[in-house]
Amino acid sequence: MMNWKEIWVSLFRGCEWLGLNIGFWVSMAVVIGIVILMNVVFWGMKPQTQKKEK
């Protein structure tokens, strides 16, 4: 069975960066990615024109 922590430690020699767990940084990167994606979608939308009634 794969243990992701052991693989990470063998590759990068630690499970912390700037005193915080790598899981925190991974989750922060996911949140930032979602926020950027939402902004791209929002700013890429064209505004709807309102129909004027006479």
Beta strands, then each sheet from edge to edge (+ up, - down):
strand 1: 16-17
strand 2: 20-21
sheet 1: 1+ 2-
end
